[in-house]
Amino acid sequence: MGTEVDQERPVDRSAPAVTVLMCVYNGVRYLDEALASIQAQTLADIEILLVDDGSTDDTPAALARHAAADPRIRVLTVEHQGPAGARNVGLRHARARLVALMDADDIARPDRLAIQAEFMRQNPDVVALGSSAWHIGPRGRRISVSDAGPATRAELDQARATHTAVFLITPTVMIDRQAVQAAGGFRPEMVPAEDIDMWTRLAERSTVLSLRDRLLQYRIHGRSISTSRFFEQMDRFALVQENTDRRHAGRPELEPAEFEALLRRQPAWRRADRRRVARARYHYRVAGSLVADGDAAGMAHLAVALAFAPEIIIPRLARQLRPAIGRRQA
């Protein structure tokens, strides 16, 4: 697991209402803006736990600077182990039972924590609560929206009945720390879909929901895991769904290597179709970040996405852009 160095000042050991857990790996570019959005939360009774996942850029100095200026901040330094391992370390050190996940490149709405903490107080059966989000580009311009996860218990029941994987927007999620730890924590072998794997496993036994309030601005850029490891992430998403089906059927789960071997044995036409859809989704994602910043190359990526899979891209484009268009007209 590596060496954990907790740069913690003496603090009152009474637990805060919420621990905000932000794991950072070479994330100095957007860190100030992301952290400022947490420091400005209307819910003040929080601790901010920053896990430096073995950064090699200026992140350590930036984290130390912020910790010196805000007594709510603790910095925990670990050897690089990826998002699953870093989050698991953070959960072991979190003081609050409610833990809000946050990424170092996103921007939280000022009332995000207050809304989620109150909802979970009123609904104690909920162990993971996400929200909808705006998509923004590298410079912070809004381009589209993202609505993920079951918004109601009826939608959750439908996902369970159809054995459907549960998607939440991870940096919007507030969790019951003890429930996540009881489920075994985040699985490092499932990176870069370790979060979807967790929400799906939790939802099989507990209540997992997502608010339709847009409580976060989710940044799309080339260095994010969801872009730089996009195709690997698509394969892991498929593995999450495969293992969901297997658990419901009472069959053993597959390890990533076993699943990859299974994919290679598929008929050539099916492998080609999977690649077609994955490429369409990749170009669509890249298009979003470029268009958000006014880069004309984004339209070229969008055209490629439409050429590969119009049956997927057109409905998604309409769904994501409708609220943004309505907002501009208003």
Secondary structure, 3 states (H helix, E strand, C coil): CCCEEEECCCCCCCCCCEEEEEEECCCHHHHHHHHHHHHCCCCCCEEEEEEEECCCCCHHHHHHHHHHHCCCEEEEEECCCHHHHHHHHHHHHCCCCEEEEECCCCEECCCHHHHHHHHHHHCCCEEEEEEEEEEECCCCCEEEEECCCCCCHHHHHHHHHCCCCCCCCHHHCEEEHHHHHHCCCCCHHHCCCHHHHHHHHHHHHCEEEEEEEEEEEEECCCCCHHHHCHHHHHHHHHHHHHHHHHHHCCCCCCCHHHHHHHHHCCCHHHHHHHHHHHHHHHHHHHHHHHHHCCCCHHHHHHHHHHHHCHHHHHHHHHHHHHHHHHHHHC
